[in-house]
Amino acid sequence: MATFFLLLYKIVPLYVLIGLGYLAGKKLNVKKETVAAVLVYIIAPVVVFHGTFKAELSLITLSLPVVFFVICSVLGLIFYLIGKRMWNDSTPNILGFMAGAGNTGYFGLPVVLSVLGNNTLSSAVFATLGVIFFENSLGFYLVAKGNHTGRESVKKLLRLPALYAFVFGVMANFAFSGLGSAYEEMAINFKAAYTILGMMIVGLGLVGMSRMKFDFKLLSISLIAKFLAWPIIVALIIFMDMRYLHLYDEFIYKVMIIMSAVPLAANSVSFASLLKVYPEKAASAVFVSTAFALIYIPIVVMFAFTWI
């Protein structure tokens, strides 16, 4: 029970940020499209660069973003194809993104650090980078195809700076031991902005949302993808590694479990807003999954950690 209440203590402030985002949109007329552009094109690239630059590079840590990117891509494509059988509009595009991505950055990192401590930071960062890479590659492409041709989607994808930030981060990791105190202070501020604005945009997406925009079919399928398919796949990977491969240790298993249990990605709202693919539907699904995760994550962590 101590773990349960510790997680509640860490997660509740994120819900306050959602409420502040709603108030900002309702009372101050803040536009979600503007905040989405700032997140995608300015703040996220800095966070990606810093996470890659500061992480300890090894074959084990470098395999984590690959593993998570593959999981994201497989689930994203599967649920996109499922959605194509159920909708004739661009709803399958946002479903594919939501099924593949998870809120590993805004939720996962704080939860991992609060439960497991700073010694798991590099593993958590690299798992998050796999999800971010999906969001800014195949995930972005799936959403963009909702209102753009394949060629236009690829062009938009290649303009995303987070892809190049990852490459430069790896290069800087090998070339430099540090970039000075001024850079470190700036990076801390960008990470804080990433969490704050990322959660506030969920609230911004709820502004003006009507009952007609609350797609219960989309909501139920996306929750199945995130809270059932994701944990099952990660549990199978952990089982295979424990039984046969022996690549990872207990701490990495625990990081993977927490990252599989996080709610739908808040960036679903960012990209849906930026590309005008049902941002209200995305915001409602993210909000419900975030509320559900308040109880779901502590339960999963308590049971899964006893198994490991």
MARTORRO-402528 format. One record per residue (C-alpha): residue number from 1; chain; x, y negated, z negated. Coordinates in Angstrom, 3 decimals. Each point is the difference from the previous one (the first is absolute). Last residue first. Example, Ala and Ser with C-alpha at 12.3 -4.5 7.8 and 13.67 -1.06 7.14 Angstrom:
BEGIN
PT_2_A_13.670_1.060_-7.140
PT_1_A_-1.370_3.440_-0.660
// end
This chain:
BEGIN
PT_308_A_9.782_10.398_10.920
PT_307_A_-3.487_1.277_-0.853
PT_306_A_-0.166_-2.168_-3.155
PT_305_A_0.861_-3.035_2.141
PT_304_A_-2.865_0.800_2.372
PT_303_A_-2.687_-0.011_-2.703
PT_302_A_0.964_-3.279_-1.696
PT_301_A_0.865_-1.793_3.256
PT_300_A_-3.246_1.031_1.718
PT_299_A_-2.108_-1.203_-2.944
PT_298_A_1.886_-3.302_-0.309
PT_297_A_-0.368_-0.643_3.759
PT_296_A_-3.732_0.811_0.231
PT_295_A_-1.284_-2.323_-2.731
PT_294_A_1.141_-3.371_1.378
PT_293_A_0.249_1.637_3.419
PT_292_A_-3.795_-0.174_0.361
PT_291_A_0.071_-3.808_-0.195
PT_290_A_2.767_-0.163_2.603
PT_289_A_-1.872_2.421_2.257
PT_288_A_-3.116_-2.182_-0.248
PT_287_A_1.972_-3.179_0.808
PT_286_A_1.897_1.570_2.892
PT_285_A_-3.254_1.262_1.541
PT_284_A_-1.700_-3.392_-0.405
PT_283_A_3.014_-1.826_1.464
PT_282_A_0.223_2.305_3.026
PT_281_A_-3.688_-0.456_0.810
PT_280_A_0.377_-3.781_-0.345
PT_279_A_3.140_0.032_2.198
PT_278_A_-1.936_1.622_2.883
PT_277_A_2.738_-0.048_2.675
PT_276_A_0.961_-3.661_0.466
PT_275_A_3.721_0.622_0.677
PT_274_A_1.325_-2.132_-2.861
PT_273_A_-2.939_0.787_-2.247
PT_272_A_0.237_3.751_0.607
PT_271_A_3.767_-0.237_-0.488
PT_270_A_-0.224_-1.763_-3.361
PT_269_A_-3.058_1.948_-1.180
PT_268_A_1.692_3.340_0.597
PT_267_A_3.031_-1.640_-1.618
PT_266_A_-1.774_0.600_-3.316
PT_265_A_0.841_3.654_0.548
PT_264_A_-2.571_2.515_-1.208
PT_263_A_0.454_1.073_-3.613
PT_262_A_3.092_1.640_-1.560
PT_261_A_-0.022_3.766_-0.671
PT_260_A_2.630_1.117_2.522
PT_259_A_2.522_-2.547_-1.307
PT_258_A_-0.407_1.332_-3.534
PT_257_A_0.610_3.565_1.124
PT_256_A_3.026_-0.933_2.109
PT_255_A_1.606_-1.878_-2.895
PT_254_A_-0.582_3.024_-2.262
PT_253_A_1.658_2.328_2.499
PT_252_A_2.906_-2.449_0.281
PT_251_A_0.451_0.131_-3.768
PT_250_A_-0.051_3.802_-0.062
PT_249_A_2.797_0.348_2.535
PT_248_A_-0.054_0.212_3.769
PT_247_A_1.623_2.206_2.618
PT_246_A_-0.737_3.429_-1.512
PT_245_A_-1.082_1.488_3.366
PT_244_A_-1.870_3.229_-0.855
PT_243_A_-2.357_0.064_-2.998
PT_242_A_0.305_-3.483_-1.451
PT_241_A_0.175_-1.522_3.486
PT_240_A_-2.998_1.942_1.273
PT_239_A_-2.030_-0.887_-3.107
PT_238_A_0.935_-3.684_0.300
PT_237_A_-1.061_-0.059_3.652
PT_236_A_-3.274_1.756_-0.840
PT_235_A_-0.711_-2.492_-2.805
PT_234_A_0.673_-2.874_2.413
PT_233_A_-2.484_1.437_2.513
PT_232_A_-2.670_0.549_-2.665
PT_231_A_0.515_-3.446_-1.539
PT_230_A_-0.501_-1.741_3.397
PT_229_A_-2.999_2.047_1.181
PT_228_A_-2.076_-0.530_-3.166
PT_227_A_0.312_-3.569_-1.302
PT_226_A_1.038_-1.805_3.148
PT_225_A_-1.674_1.937_2.801
PT_224_A_-3.149_0.748_-2.004
PT_223_A_-0.170_-3.689_-0.966
PT_222_A_0.288_-1.018_3.681
PT_221_A_-2.828_2.371_0.933
PT_220_A_-2.319_-1.295_-2.748
PT_219_A_0.644_-3.677_0.758
PT_218_A_-0.409_0.348_3.757
PT_217_A_-3.358_1.725_-0.515
PT_216_A_-1.030_-2.550_-2.627
PT_215_A_0.670_-2.950_2.334
PT_214_A_-0.531_-3.123_-2.083
PT_213_A_-0.275_-2.572_2.789
PT_212_A_-3.808_0.159_-0.037
PT_211_A_0.059_-0.655_-3.736
PT_210_A_1.637_-3.357_0.672
PT_209_A_3.607_-1.059_-0.440
PT_208_A_0.290_-3.774_-0.097
PT_207_A_3.090_0.098_-2.168
PT_206_A_1.111_3.613_-0.497
PT_205_A_3.031_-0.435_2.261
PT_204_A_1.292_-2.758_-2.256
PT_203_A_-0.183_2.379_-2.955
PT_202_A_2.132_2.559_1.823
PT_201_A_2.265_-2.869_1.087
PT_200_A_0.688_-0.717_-3.672
PT_199_A_1.636_3.403_-0.422
PT_198_A_2.593_-0.542_2.720
PT_197_A_0.431_-3.648_-0.969
PT_196_A_1.079_0.890_-3.533
PT_195_A_2.015_3.124_0.803
PT_194_A_1.952_-1.486_2.903
PT_193_A_0.411_-3.311_-1.840
PT_192_A_1.702_1.827_-2.878
PT_191_A_2.307_1.803_2.424
PT_190_A_0.778_-3.324_1.710
PT_189_A_0.891_-1.649_-3.314
PT_188_A_2.350_2.836_-0.940
PT_187_A_1.649_-0.242_3.430
PT_186_A_0.594_-3.741_-0.461
PT_185_A_1.729_0.587_-3.338
PT_184_A_2.217_2.700_1.530
PT_183_A_0.898_-2.249_2.953
PT_182_A_1.095_-2.831_-2.287
PT_181_A_1.960_2.460_-2.139
PT_180_A_2.222_1.130_2.864
PT_179_A_-0.324_2.256_3.040
PT_178_A_1.276_3.263_-1.436
PT_177_A_2.130_3.059_0.752
PT_176_A_-0.042_-0.749_3.716
PT_175_A_0.509_1.982_3.236
PT_174_A_-1.686_3.351_-0.669
PT_173_A_-3.134_-1.438_-1.626
PT_172_A_0.040_-2.881_2.491
PT_171_A_-0.377_2.439_2.902
PT_170_A_-2.859_1.842_-1.740
PT_169_A_-1.748_-3.303_-0.728
PT_168_A_0.505_-1.200_3.580
PT_167_A_-1.840_3.076_1.285
PT_166_A_-2.839_-0.392_-2.518
PT_165_A_-0.324_-3.729_0.754
PT_164_A_-0.288_0.829_3.714
PT_163_A_-3.135_2.048_-0.586
PT_162_A_-1.337_-2.547_-2.479
PT_161_A_0.245_-2.735_2.671
PT_160_A_-3.107_1.164_1.912
PT_159_A_0.380_-1.234_3.582
PT_158_A_0.560_3.527_1.328
PT_157_A_-3.408_1.023_-1.352
PT_156_A_-1.765_-2.869_1.762
PT_155_A_1.553_1.089_3.296
PT_154_A_-0.966_3.625_-0.689
PT_153_A_-3.601_-1.041_-0.678
PT_152_A_-0.163_-2.061_3.215
PT_151_A_1.177_3.011_2.010
PT_150_A_-2.531_2.320_-1.648
PT_149_A_-2.850_-2.434_0.640
PT_148_A_-1.305_-2.191_-2.792
PT_147_A_-3.008_-0.240_-2.349
PT_146_A_0.048_3.316_-1.859
PT_145_A_3.393_0.805_1.507
PT_144_A_1.501_-2.452_-2.499
PT_143_A_-1.105_2.140_-2.925
PT_142_A_1.648_3.161_1.346
PT_141_A_3.154_-1.905_1.039
PT_140_A_0.351_-1.557_-3.453
PT_139_A_-0.157_3.465_-1.540
PT_138_A_2.456_1.431_2.528
PT_137_A_2.602_-2.675_-0.720
PT_136_A_-0.301_-2.571_-2.796
PT_135_A_-2.241_2.032_-2.263
PT_134_A_2.050_3.134_0.658
PT_133_A_3.214_-1.822_-0.900
PT_132_A_-1.656_-1.331_-3.138
PT_131_A_-0.988_3.548_-0.986
PT_130_A_3.537_1.296_0.478
PT_129_A_1.361_-3.066_-1.784
PT_128_A_-2.151_0.830_-3.021
PT_127_A_1.651_3.400_-0.327
PT_126_A_3.345_-1.783_0.271
PT_125_A_-0.886_-2.480_-2.738
PT_124_A_-1.311_2.699_-2.334
PT_123_A_3.160_2.068_0.370
PT_122_A_2.177_-3.074_-0.609
PT_121_A_-2.019_-1.017_-3.070
PT_120_A_0.059_3.401_-1.732
PT_119_A_2.632_-0.980_-2.579
PT_118_A_-2.011_-3.151_-0.760
PT_117_A_-2.589_1.817_-2.135
PT_116_A_-2.321_2.965_0.561
PT_115_A_-3.418_-1.231_-1.127
PT_114_A_0.263_-3.801_0.268
PT_113_A_2.373_0.101_2.962
PT_112_A_-2.135_2.466_1.926
PT_111_A_-3.179_-2.002_-0.714
PT_110_A_1.543_-3.313_1.098
PT_109_A_1.362_1.586_3.223
PT_108_A_-3.194_1.825_0.932
PT_107_A_-2.521_-2.784_-0.391
PT_106_A_1.056_-2.958_2.172
PT_105_A_2.549_1.948_2.042
PT_104_A_-1.460_3.501_0.154
PT_103_A_-3.498_-1.188_0.915
PT_102_A_-0.525_2.848_2.439
PT_101_A_0.168_0.354_3.775
PT_100_A_-1.058_2.900_2.196
PT_99_A_-3.718_0.203_-0.712
PT_98_A_-0.346_-3.801_-0.001
PT_97_A_1.734_-0.368_3.372
PT_96_A_-2.012_2.750_1.663
PT_95_A_-3.230_-1.415_-1.450
PT_94_A_0.868_-3.458_1.413
PT_93_A_0.242_1.466_3.480
PT_92_A_-2.984_2.319_-0.439
PT_91_A_-2.189_-3.123_-0.638
PT_90_A_0.841_-1.442_3.449
PT_89_A_-3.383_0.866_1.536
PT_88_A_-1.509_3.320_1.117
PT_87_A_-0.013_1.575_-3.445
PT_86_A_-0.225_3.593_-1.288
PT_85_A_2.117_2.087_2.367
PT_84_A_2.639_-2.736_0.274
PT_83_A_0.118_-0.053_-3.803
PT_82_A_1.261_3.570_-0.144
PT_81_A_2.709_-0.919_2.524
PT_80_A_1.053_-2.964_-2.171
PT_79_A_-0.159_2.303_-3.030
PT_78_A_2.509_2.393_1.530
PT_77_A_2.226_-2.788_1.363
PT_76_A_0.306_-1.797_-3.327
PT_75_A_0.441_3.261_-1.910
PT_74_A_2.905_1.072_2.203
PT_73_A_1.571_-3.477_0.112
PT_72_A_-0.179_-0.637_-3.740
PT_71_A_1.401_3.446_-0.828
PT_70_A_2.811_-0.474_2.551
PT_69_A_0.841_-3.456_-1.368
PT_68_A_0.035_1.399_-3.532
PT_67_A_2.471_2.742_0.889
PT_66_A_2.208_-2.354_2.040
PT_65_A_-0.029_-2.633_-2.744
PT_64_A_1.102_2.717_-2.458
PT_63_A_2.773_1.491_2.157
PT_62_A_2.218_-3.066_-0.440
PT_61_A_-0.122_0.484_-3.779
PT_60_A_1.210_3.586_0.283
PT_59_A_2.599_-0.633_2.697
PT_58_A_1.417_-2.836_-2.080
PT_57_A_-0.351_-3.775_-0.071
PT_56_A_-0.366_-1.695_-3.365
PT_55_A_-2.682_-2.649_0.536
PT_54_A_0.840_-3.715_-0.153
PT_53_A_0.076_-0.772_3.754
PT_52_A_-3.014_2.136_0.866
PT_51_A_-2.197_-1.558_-2.676
PT_50_A_1.299_-3.482_0.835
PT_49_A_-0.663_0.332_3.734
PT_48_A_-3.497_1.427_-0.535
PT_47_A_-0.888_-2.753_-2.493
PT_46_A_1.296_-2.698_2.366
PT_45_A_-1.940_1.499_2.918
PT_44_A_-3.196_0.192_-2.121
PT_43_A_0.086_-3.708_-0.972
PT_42_A_0.229_-1.705_3.391
PT_41_A_-1.901_1.645_2.889
PT_40_A_-2.419_2.394_-1.683
PT_39_A_-0.634_-1.869_-3.258
PT_38_A_-0.118_-3.508_1.478
PT_37_A_-2.262_1.184_2.837
PT_36_A_-2.360_1.702_-2.456
PT_35_A_-0.206_-3.153_-2.148
PT_34_A_-1.018_-2.032_3.046
PT_33_A_-2.556_2.561_1.159
PT_32_A_-1.470_0.230_-3.518
PT_31_A_-0.993_-3.649_0.140
PT_30_A_-0.069_-1.965_-3.273
PT_29_A_-3.339_-1.847_-0.295
PT_28_A_0.815_-1.229_-3.516
PT_27_A_-3.171_1.264_-1.731
PT_26_A_-0.811_3.283_1.738
PT_25_A_3.384_0.883_1.471
PT_24_A_1.972_-0.959_-3.091
PT_23_A_-2.622_1.606_-2.252
PT_22_A_0.294_3.294_1.885
PT_21_A_3.776_-0.134_-0.193
PT_20_A_-0.192_-0.681_-3.731
PT_19_A_-2.184_3.082_-0.430
PT_18_A_2.473_2.154_1.894
PT_17_A_2.803_-1.437_-2.157
PT_16_A_-1.919_0.981_-3.159
PT_15_A_-0.194_3.528_1.358
PT_14_A_3.786_0.067_0.191
PT_13_A_0.138_-1.031_-3.669
PT_12_A_-1.927_3.228_-0.884
PT_11_A_2.640_2.317_1.492
PT_10_A_2.862_-0.272_-2.474
PT_9_A_-2.068_0.240_-3.195
PT_8_A_-2.115_2.762_1.531
PT_7_A_3.171_1.932_0.757
PT_6_A_1.133_-0.279_-3.620
PT_5_A_-3.487_1.069_-1.121
PT_4_A_0.175_3.254_1.965
PT_3_A_3.620_0.670_-0.943
PT_2_A_-0.896_-0.253_-3.702
PT_1_A_-2.931_2.348_0.576
// end
